[in-house]
Amino acid sequence: MRILMVLTSHDQLGDTGKKTGFWLEEFAAPYYVFKDAGADITLASPKGGQPPLDPKSDEPDAQTEATERWRRDAEGQAALASTKPLASVSARDFDAVFFPGGHGPLWDLAQSRDSAALIEAFLAAGKPVAAVCHAPGVLRNVKAPDGTPVVRGKHVTGFANSEEEAVGLTQVVPFLVEDMLKEAGAHYSKGADWQSNVETDGLLVTGQNPASSEEGARALLALLKKSGAAA
């Protein structure tokens, strides 16, 4: 079972002068769900190398068992420091792909043709695609074979407008994930703010927020098991 995890390379929070990147829990929780299931994990990012960590996700109140485990995992940290350049990876070599969130993906992965083409290739091959929190934003420019938005008519979720408002970044982000999904014709599902909410529709798995990371990873594994790839 080979799983690709794609992280952001973007570290600037708009024009605020503050840093952003990937959200630690949204990487660590799925990483260990996959690792404990025996998956062979490959990490990639647009620029390759060390992806930027959102400093807020490193603060004490954002820590979980998975993030604490991460801090003790020298092997995992070494793998993260040497992610493969996104343009160098192929859907042919993996059974599934998972996109952790954080605000960073809204600026790079959501606009990346390499990312969109990769997702399209996974789906065309019948392989599942998962994204949590802000990472469903990476579906923005992904098309179905008929040229329509891939999320049109799909039951999906992602970081809610109310959650973005709560962190005070509604006017900073390039677009709101909830609005983008709705405008693309998706059936957007909103759970309670900051509580796990995961949608699976066909080959797409989406999670609403950091708390949805572990459940989203398990939903991806369930799709792999159903297809026989997790055997």
C-alpha positions as a Markdown table, in Angstrom:
| # | Residue | x | y | z |
|---|---|---|---|---|
| 1 | Met | 0.0 | 0.0 | 0.0 |
| 2 | Arg | 1.7 | 3.1 | -1.2 |
| 3 | Ile | 0.4 | 6.5 | -0.1 |
| 4 | Leu | 1.6 | 9.9 | -1.3 |
| 5 | Met | 1.2 | 12.9 | 1.0 |
| 6 | Val | 1.4 | 16.3 | -0.6 |
| 7 | Leu | 2.3 | 19.4 | 1.5 |
| 8 | Thr | 2.4 | 23.1 | 0.8 |
| 9 | Ser | 5.7 | 25.0 | 0.1 |
| 10 | His | 4.0 | 28.4 | 0.8 |
| 11 | Asp | 5.0 | 30.2 | 4.0 |
| 12 | Gln | 3.6 | 33.8 | 3.7 |
| 13 | Leu | 0.2 | 34.6 | 5.2 |
| 14 | Gly | -0.9 | 37.0 | 2.5 |
| 15 | Asp | 0.4 | 40.5 | 3.1 |
| 16 | Thr | 0.2 | 40.3 | 6.9 |
| 17 | Gly | 3.9 | 39.7 | 7.3 |
| 18 | Lys | 3.1 | 36.6 | 9.3 |
| 19 | Lys | 4.1 | 33.0 | 8.5 |
| 20 | Thr | 1.9 | 30.1 | 7.4 |
| 21 | Gly | 2.5 | 26.6 | 6.0 |
| 22 | Phe | 1.0 | 23.2 | 6.7 |
| 23 | Trp | -0.8 | 22.4 | 10.0 |
| 24 | Leu | 1.1 | 19.9 | 12.1 |
| 25 | Glu | -1.9 | 17.9 | 13.4 |
| 26 | Glu | -3.2 | 17.5 | 9.8 |
| 27 | Phe | 0.0 | 16.0 | 8.7 |
| 28 | Ala | 1.0 | 14.0 | 11.8 |
| 29 | Ala | -2.4 | 12.4 | 12.5 |
| 30 | Pro | -2.8 | 10.9 | 9.0 |
| 31 | Tyr | 0.9 | 10.1 | 8.8 |
| 32 | Tyr | 0.7 | 7.7 | 11.8 |
| 33 | Val | -2.7 | 6.3 | 10.7 |
| 34 | Phe | -1.0 | 5.3 | 7.5 |
| 35 | Lys | 2.3 | 4.2 | 9.1 |
| 36 | Asp | 0.5 | 2.0 | 11.7 |
| 37 | Ala | -1.5 | 0.4 | 8.9 |
| 38 | Gly | 1.8 | -0.6 | 7.2 |
| 39 | Ala | 1.7 | 1.9 | 4.3 |
| 40 | Asp | 4.8 | 2.9 | 2.4 |
| 41 | Ile | 4.6 | 6.8 | 2.6 |
| 42 | Thr | 6.1 | 9.2 | 0.2 |
| 43 | Leu | 6.1 | 13.0 | 1.0 |
| 44 | Ala | 6.1 | 15.7 | -1.7 |
| 45 | Ser | 5.7 | 19.4 | -2.0 |
| 46 | Pro | 5.8 | 22.0 | -4.9 |
| 47 | Lys | 9.4 | 23.0 | -4.2 |
| 48 | Gly | 10.6 | 19.8 | -2.6 |
| 49 | Gly | 12.7 | 19.8 | 0.6 |
| 50 | Gln | 11.5 | 21.0 | 3.9 |
| 51 | Pro | 7.9 | 22.3 | 3.8 |
| 52 | Pro | 7.1 | 25.3 | 6.1 |
| 53 | Leu | 5.3 | 24.5 | 9.3 |
| 54 | Asp | 2.5 | 27.0 | 10.3 |
| 55 | Pro | 3.9 | 28.3 | 13.6 |
| 56 | Lys | 0.4 | 28.4 | 15.2 |
| 57 | Ser | 0.2 | 24.7 | 14.8 |
| 58 | Asp | 3.3 | 24.4 | 16.9 |
| 59 | Glu | 1.8 | 26.2 | 19.9 |
| 60 | Pro | 1.0 | 24.3 | 23.1 |
| 61 | Asp | -2.8 | 24.4 | 22.7 |
| 62 | Ala | -2.6 | 22.8 | 19.2 |
| 63 | Gln | -0.8 | 19.6 | 20.3 |
| 64 | Thr | -2.2 | 16.1 | 20.1 |
| 65 | Glu | -0.9 | 12.6 | 20.7 |
| 66 | Ala | 0.1 | 12.4 | 17.1 |
| 67 | Thr | 2.1 | 15.7 | 17.2 |
| 68 | Glu | 3.9 | 14.6 | 20.4 |
| 69 | Arg | 4.8 | 11.3 | 18.7 |
| 70 | Trp | 6.1 | 13.3 | 15.7 |
| 71 | Arg | 8.5 | 15.2 | 17.9 |
| 72 | Arg | 10.1 | 11.9 | 19.0 |
| 73 | Asp | 10.3 | 10.5 | 15.4 |
| 74 | Ala | 13.7 | 11.4 | 14.0 |
| 75 | Glu | 13.1 | 9.1 | 11.0 |
| 76 | Gly | 9.8 | 10.9 | 10.1 |
| 77 | Gln | 11.4 | 14.3 | 10.6 |
| 78 | Ala | 14.2 | 13.4 | 8.2 |
| 79 | Ala | 11.6 | 12.3 | 5.6 |
| 80 | Leu | 9.8 | 15.6 | 5.9 |
| 81 | Ala | 13.0 | 17.6 | 5.5 |
| 82 | Ser | 13.5 | 15.9 | 2.1 |
| 83 | Thr | 10.1 | 15.9 | 0.4 |
| 84 | Lys | 10.2 | 15.1 | -3.3 |
| 85 | Pro | 9.4 | 18.0 | -5.8 |
| 86 | Leu | 5.7 | 17.6 | -6.8 |
| 87 | Ala | 6.5 | 17.7 | -10.5 |
| 88 | Ser | 8.6 | 14.6 | -10.1 |
| 89 | Val | 5.9 | 12.2 | -8.7 |
| 90 | Ser | 3.4 | 10.2 | -10.7 |
| 91 | Ala | 0.0 | 8.8 | -9.8 |
| 92 | Arg | 1.2 | 5.5 | -11.4 |
| 93 | Asp | 3.5 | 4.9 | -8.4 |
| 94 | Phe | 0.9 | 5.2 | -5.6 |
| 95 | Asp | -2.4 | 3.8 | -4.5 |
| 96 | Ala | -3.8 | 7.0 | -3.0 |
| 97 | Val | -2.9 | 10.6 | -2.2 |
| 98 | Phe | -3.6 | 12.7 | 0.9 |
| 99 | Phe | -3.3 | 16.5 | 1.2 |
| 100 | Pro | -2.9 | 18.0 | 4.7 |
| 101 | Gly | -4.2 | 21.5 | 5.2 |
| 102 | Gly | -3.0 | 24.7 | 6.8 |
| 103 | His | -3.5 | 28.0 | 5.0 |
| 104 | Gly | -0.4 | 27.5 | 2.7 |
| 105 | Pro | -2.2 | 25.3 | 0.1 |
| 106 | Leu | -4.6 | 28.1 | -0.7 |
| 107 | Trp | -1.7 | 30.0 | -2.3 |
| 108 | Asp | 0.3 | 27.3 | -4.0 |
| 109 | Leu | -1.4 | 23.9 | -4.4 |
| 110 | Ala | -4.8 | 25.4 | -5.2 |
| 111 | Gln | -3.2 | 27.2 | -8.1 |
| 112 | Ser | -0.8 | 24.5 | -9.2 |
| 113 | Arg | -1.3 | 22.8 | -12.5 |
| 114 | Asp | 1.0 | 20.0 | -11.3 |
| 115 | Ser | -1.3 | 19.4 | -8.4 |
| 116 | Ala | -4.5 | 19.5 | -10.4 |
| 117 | Ala | -3.0 | 17.1 | -13.0 |
| 118 | Leu | -1.9 | 14.7 | -10.3 |
| 119 | Ile | -5.3 | 14.6 | -8.8 |
| 120 | Glu | -7.0 | 14.1 | -12.2 |
| 121 | Ala | -4.6 | 11.2 | -12.8 |
| 122 | Phe | -5.4 | 9.6 | -9.5 |
| 123 | Leu | -9.1 | 9.8 | -10.1 |
| 124 | Ala | -8.8 | 8.6 | -13.7 |
| 125 | Ala | -7.0 | 5.6 | -12.5 |
| 126 | Gly | -9.7 | 4.8 | -9.9 |
| 127 | Lys | -7.4 | 5.8 | -7.0 |
| 128 | Pro | -8.7 | 7.8 | -4.0 |
| 129 | Val | -7.9 | 11.4 | -3.2 |
| 130 | Ala | -8.2 | 12.9 | 0.3 |
| 131 | Ala | -7.8 | 16.4 | 1.6 |
| 132 | Val | -8.6 | 18.0 | 5.0 |
| 133 | Cys | -9.3 | 21.5 | 6.3 |
| 134 | His | -8.0 | 24.1 | 3.8 |
| 135 | Ala | -6.6 | 21.4 | 1.5 |
| 136 | Pro | -9.9 | 20.8 | -0.2 |
| 137 | Gly | -9.0 | 24.1 | -1.8 |
| 138 | Val | -6.6 | 22.1 | -4.0 |
| 139 | Leu | -9.7 | 20.8 | -5.8 |
| 140 | Arg | -10.4 | 24.3 | -7.1 |
| 141 | Asn | -9.0 | 23.8 | -10.6 |
| 142 | Val | -9.4 | 20.0 | -10.9 |
| 143 | Lys | -11.7 | 18.9 | -13.7 |
| 144 | Ala | -13.8 | 15.9 | -14.5 |
| 145 | Pro | -13.2 | 14.2 | -17.9 |
| 146 | Asp | -16.1 | 16.3 | -19.3 |
| 147 | Gly | -14.4 | 19.5 | -18.3 |
| 148 | Thr | -16.7 | 20.4 | -15.4 |
| 149 | Pro | -15.4 | 20.9 | -11.8 |
| 150 | Val | -14.6 | 17.6 | -10.3 |
| 151 | Val | -16.5 | 18.5 | -7.1 |
| 152 | Arg | -19.8 | 19.3 | -9.0 |
| 153 | Gly | -22.6 | 17.2 | -7.5 |
| 154 | Lys | -20.2 | 15.7 | -5.0 |
| 155 | His | -20.8 | 15.6 | -1.2 |
| 156 | Val | -17.7 | 17.3 | 0.2 |
| 157 | Thr | -16.6 | 19.4 | 3.1 |
| 158 | Gly | -13.7 | 21.7 | 4.0 |
| 159 | Phe | -12.8 | 24.6 | 6.3 |
| 160 | Ala | -16.0 | 26.4 | 7.1 |
| 161 | Asn | -16.6 | 30.2 | 6.6 |
| 162 | Ser | -17.4 | 30.4 | 10.3 |
| 163 | Glu | -14.1 | 28.8 | 11.2 |
| 164 | Glu | -12.2 | 31.1 | 9.0 |
| 165 | Glu | -14.0 | 34.0 | 10.6 |
| 166 | Ala | -13.1 | 32.7 | 14.0 |
| 167 | Val | -9.4 | 32.8 | 13.2 |
| 168 | Gly | -9.8 | 36.3 | 11.7 |
| 169 | Leu | -8.5 | 35.5 | 8.3 |
| 170 | Thr | -11.6 | 35.9 | 6.1 |
| 171 | Gln | -10.1 | 39.0 | 4.4 |
| 172 | Val | -6.6 | 37.6 | 4.2 |
| 173 | Val | -7.0 | 34.3 | 2.4 |
| 174 | Pro | -7.2 | 34.3 | -1.5 |
| 175 | Phe | -10.5 | 32.5 | -1.3 |
| 176 | Leu | -12.9 | 30.8 | 1.2 |
| 177 | Val | -12.9 | 27.0 | 0.9 |
| 178 | Glu | -16.6 | 26.7 | 1.7 |
| 179 | Asp | -17.6 | 29.3 | -0.9 |
| 180 | Met | -15.3 | 27.9 | -3.5 |
| 181 | Leu | -16.8 | 24.4 | -3.1 |
| 182 | Lys | -20.4 | 25.7 | -3.3 |
| 183 | Glu | -19.7 | 27.9 | -6.3 |
| 184 | Ala | -18.2 | 24.8 | -8.1 |
| 185 | Gly | -21.5 | 23.0 | -7.6 |
| 186 | Ala | -20.6 | 20.7 | -4.7 |
| 187 | His | -23.0 | 19.7 | -2.0 |
| 188 | Tyr | -21.1 | 21.2 | 0.9 |
| 189 | Ser | -21.5 | 19.6 | 4.4 |
| 190 | Lys | -20.8 | 21.7 | 7.5 |
| 191 | Gly | -20.5 | 20.1 | 10.9 |
| 192 | Ala | -20.0 | 21.9 | 14.2 |
| 193 | Asp | -17.0 | 24.2 | 14.2 |
| 194 | Trp | -13.7 | 22.5 | 15.2 |
| 195 | Gln | -15.4 | 19.0 | 15.5 |
| 196 | Ser | -14.6 | 16.1 | 13.2 |
| 197 | Asn | -16.7 | 16.0 | 10.0 |
| 198 | Val | -15.7 | 13.9 | 7.0 |
| 199 | Glu | -17.4 | 13.2 | 3.7 |
| 200 | Thr | -16.7 | 10.3 | 1.4 |
| 201 | Asp | -18.2 | 10.5 | -2.1 |
| 202 | Gly | -16.8 | 8.0 | -4.7 |
| 203 | Leu | -13.1 | 8.4 | -4.7 |
| 204 | Leu | -13.1 | 11.8 | -2.8 |
| 205 | Val | -12.5 | 12.0 | 0.9 |
| 206 | Thr | -12.7 | 15.5 | 2.5 |
| 207 | Gly | -12.4 | 16.7 | 6.1 |
| 208 | Gln | -13.6 | 20.0 | 7.5 |
| 209 | Asn | -10.9 | 21.0 | 10.0 |
| 210 | Pro | -7.8 | 19.8 | 12.0 |
| 211 | Ala | -10.0 | 17.5 | 14.2 |
| 212 | Ser | -11.1 | 15.7 | 11.0 |
| 213 | Ser | -7.5 | 14.6 | 10.1 |
| 214 | Glu | -7.5 | 11.2 | 11.7 |
| 215 | Glu | -11.0 | 10.3 | 10.6 |
| 216 | Gly | -10.2 | 11.4 | 7.1 |
| 217 | Ala | -7.1 | 9.2 | 7.0 |
| 218 | Arg | -9.1 | 6.2 | 8.2 |
| 219 | Ala | -11.8 | 6.9 | 5.5 |
| 220 | Leu | -9.0 | 6.9 | 2.9 |
| 221 | Leu | -7.8 | 3.5 | 4.2 |
| 222 | Ala | -11.4 | 2.2 | 4.1 |
| 223 | Leu | -11.5 | 3.0 | 0.4 |
| 224 | Leu | -8.1 | 1.3 | -0.2 |
| 225 | Lys | -9.3 | -1.8 | 1.7 |
| 226 | Lys | -12.5 | -1.8 | -0.4 |
| 227 | Ser | -10.4 | -1.7 | -3.6 |
| 228 | Gly | -8.0 | -4.3 | -2.4 |
| 229 | Ala | -5.0 | -2.0 | -2.3 |
| 230 | Ala | -4.7 | -2.2 | 1.4 |
| 231 | Ala | -4.5 | -6.0 | 1.4 |
